[in-house]
Structures are given as C-alpha cells and as structure tokens.
Amino acid sequence: MDTPRSTISTALLIGSDFEPGTEAHEPILNPRTGALIFDAAEASHAQIDRAVSAARMAWKLAPAIGGGNTVVSKPSEKAPLTARKMARILAGELPEGVVSVIAGRGHTVGHYLINHPGVDMISLTGEVATGKKMLDAAAKSVKRTHLELGGKAPVIVCDDADVAGAVDGLRAFGFYKAGQDCTAACRIYAGAKVYDRLVAELTAAVPTITLGAEDDATNEIGPLISPRQRDRAASFVNRAREVPHIAIPAAPFAVCGKMAA
C-alpha cells in the first residue's frame, strides 16, 4: 500500500524553518511501481549558506550534541523521504541550527556544500568515486573527513556457534533492503565443523524470504532504488556466472558462493 502524498514530509529544514527547495527538480519514484511520489526541488546556494550559518551558530549557543557537532545533512536525491521525516522530528526536539536537512543532486548541492568555507568536516556514506571527490574538496581547506565507502561485510561462524541463530541472522541481514546497505552480510566464513550444516540450513531458509507480494508491507525484500541500480546489480550477477562457483540449489532460485581456491 502506497503512503498518501499528504502525509509525506517534503520540505527542507533550514535552521528552524521548513521551506521548499527552489532549484532544479528531481522526480522521486516509487521503486516498486515506478509511480511518481513527488518532484523534489533542490536547495539553492542561499539555502545552503543559511543552513551552514545556522549550524555554526548552534554550535556556539546550544548544548553539545554528541561530540559537540552541528550537522547539515544532504540525503541521496533518490531516497530523501526518511531524512525529511526525521527533520520534522528533530526540529521539535533540538535547538535551532543543530541539524539542518537540505536536498539535491551530488554535482550541484553536494558539490557546493562540501566546498563551503563554513563546513569543518565532511562525512560520507557512498561509493569510492564520490569519496575521491570529497577528499579533493577537503584538501583545499584541510577539512576533516569521515568516509564510509561501502564494502563486503563479513560474518564469522565459529565451530561452537549457534548455527540456527546464525542462519536467522544471515537470512535477515544478508538480504534486507535488497542488499542496499553497507552493513549487509555479504561474506560468510564458517568453521569446518559447522560448514555443511550452515550451508544446508541457510539454503533452506533463503527461499522462505517473501518478495514480490502484491501487499508491499509483507515483502521482506523490496525493489532496488532505480532501474539503473537494478541493471547494475544484474550485471554483477551476469559477471559472476562467468567464473567457477559452487551452486547450491534453493528453489525457486539458486544461492551461489564463490569457490575457494
């Protein structure tokens, strides 16, 4: 069931004010149906300036937040709704300027924000190519950086592990968000004594994951965020098929693990 548009927070949080973006529009689509949710307007340079200014003022006047930092957050232009909803909640709890939420594409809003002289530190969760751009921008004014550039999160299953518990965890955290999470359990290292049992039980567990159901609230795996990401993921699968693998039948599809040398 789709969320009614009237209940979706679409405004940007600039200081203590919620306001619409004023620049180019980015269509936000339902990745399951392709339907338009809304057109998200980017933040202008003036709005970014005011967000940074409000954040710096709150750092001096408001109680410390965590390590004493204020934040200007720019979520992905493809998935901005959670951040906008969070902004509504935080605005009622935090002093003005502690958190501001702006929106826009990386090469426009993101580029201006990371090069802003009022920003002291850049924190990114994204791909390596974007991380390189962040480091280039940070070097110009010696900004501090924190870059989380993804990876293949390993899971270690020891010989004395609770195999059933490990399977439940892998079933959940290896597939949730359709793998669109940097902490997704992508690799498994299992002890020799539990290996066969782990493979067998995980093979049986994976096909029970619900996906493709008409009622999206019951799906445990949702769609990828865009056709571009879907095609990219499909290309990885096609490349994987070209190398030697151990195939584990798991109707209605197969779970594959790369053959160890």
N, C-alpha and C positions, 0 to 999 in steps of 0.2 A: 504494500500500500504506500503510495506516494504521500509525502508530507505536504499539507496545504501551503501554498506560497505565502499566505497571510501570516503564517506562524514562523517564517524564516527571517532571521536577522540578516539584513543586507547592508547596513550602514557601517562605516568605518568609525573607530574610536580614536579621536584626536584630543588628547588631554582628557577633559571630562565631557566632551561634546560628541554626539553621534551625528555624522553627516555623510551624505553620499559622495562617492568619488566623482571627479569632474573631467577625467581624461578618457582615453580610448576604452571601449567596452570589450569584455571577454565573455563569451557565452559559457555559462555553467550548465553542463548537461547531465542528465541522469544517466550514469554509465550502463545501467541495465536496459533502459528503453530508448536512449538517445534523445528523449524529450528535453526541451529547454526548461530549466528551473528558473533562471533569471539571467539578465545581462549584468555582469559586474563591471562597474566603471572603475578605472584605475585611480589611485591617488595622484594628485598633482604635486609638482615640486614644492609649492607653497604649503600644501597639507603635510608633506614630509618634513619640511622645515619646522612647522608648528609642533609636529609630533616629537621631533628631536628636542626642540626647545622645552616642551612640557616635561619630557623625561629628565632633562638635566636639572630643571627647577625642582622637580620632586625629589631628586637625589639629595638636594641640599635641605629641603624642608620637611620631607615626610619620613616616618620611621623606616628603618632599613628593611628591605625585602630580601630575605635570604642572605646573600653575601653582600647586600648593600647596593644592588644594581637596579637601575630602571631599564625598561625594555620598550623598543619599538619593534613589533612583530609583523613580518610580511609572510603570510602563508603562501603555499603554492596557488597559482592562479587557477589550477584545475580543481582544487579542493579547499575553498576558503570558508565554507559554511560553519565548520566546527569552531574555527578561530573567531568568527564574528559572533557566534553564540556565546563563546567564552568571554568575549569583550563585554557583553551585556551583564554577565555575572560579575566580572571583576570591577566594572565601573561602580557597582553599588557597594563594593567592599574595600576598595583601595583608594588612597588619596589621589587627587588629580595628577596625571602625568606619570604615575608609577608604571603603568602599562598603556601603550597605545597600539592599535591594530590598524594597519593600512593594507591596501591590496593593489595588485598589478603584476605585470609580467616582469621576469627577471632582467631583461635587457633594457627596460625603461625604469620602472620604480626601483627594482632591486639594485640596478647599477648606480642610480643616484643616491640611494640610501647607503650603500657600502662605501661610497666615496665622500660621504658627508663629513665635513670637518668636526661636527659636534658628536660624532659617533666614536667611542673609545675602543669598542671591541665588537668583532663580528663573530656570530655563532651560526653555523650552517649545518643542516642535515640535508644532504643531497648527493649528487654524483661528483665524480672526480673532476670532470671538466669545469663544473661550477666552482669547486673548491680552488682550482688553479686561478680562476678569475678573482676569487676572494683574496687570495694571497697577494696577487698583483696589486689589488686596490689597497690592501693593508700595508704593503711595503712603502707606499708613497708617504704615509704619515705615521708609520710604525704603530698601527693599531694592533691590539692583541687579537688573536684568533682562536676559535674552537671549531674544528671541522670534523663532523661525523659523516664520512663519505661512503657509508654502506659496507658491505662485506658478506661473508658467508658464516653466520653464527654457528659454531659447533656445539654439539651435545655429546657429552661423555657418559656412557652407560657402563659402569664397572661390573665386575663379575658378581659382586654381592648386592647389586642394585635391586630395587623393587621393579621388576620388569613390567608388571601391569600398570604401575604408576607412570613409568617412563613412556609406555605406549599411549596412555591417556594424554600425557603432556605433549608428546610429539604429534598426536592426532590434532590437538588444538593449536599448538603454537608453530607447527610447521606449515599450516595451511590457512590460518586465519588472515583476513584481509587479502586473500588470494595471493599471499606472499609479498604484498606491498608494504613491508615493514622491515626495517634494518635489523630487527632482533628476531626475525623469523628463523626457526630451527632448520637450517639448510643442510647441515652436515651431521652425520652420526658416527661416532667412534664407539664401538662396542667390544667388550671383553670376549675372549674366545668361548668362555663357558656359557655366556648368555646370548651369543650372537644368533644362533639358529632359532631360539625361542623368540627373540626380539623381532627378527625378520618375519617369522611366521605370524606373530600376533599383530604386528604393525600392518602387514599385508592384509590381514583380515579386517583390521579396524578402519583403514583408509576408505574403502568403498562405502562405509556407513555414513560418511560425511554428506550432508544434504546440500545440494546445489541445483540451480535451475528450476526451483519450485516457483509456481505462479505467485504464491504468497511470499514476498521477499523477506518478511520478518522471520520466516522459518529457515532461510538459507544460512548455512554455516560458511560457505564460500560465495562471496559476491563477485561482481564483474571487475575486470581491470578498469582503471580510471578513464581510458580513452582508447579509440581504435588504434592509435599509434603505439600505445603501450602493449595492446593485445598483439599486434603484428610483431613487435619486438620480442615479446615472450615466445611467440610461435617460432620465430627464427632461432631462438636458443634451443627449443625442442628439436627442430629440424637438424641443427648442427650436432646436437647430442646423439641423434640417431646414426650419425656417420662414424662414430667411434665405438670401440668394443664396450659392451655393457653386460651386466648381469640382469636379465629380465626376470621380474617377479610377477607372475600372473595375479591380477587382483581385479576380477570382473567388477564393473563393466569397463575398466581401463587398466593399464599396466603401470606399476610403480617400478622405476628403474634406479639402480645405484651403479655408479661408475666402478668398473672392475679394478681391483687393486693389483698393482704390479707384483 
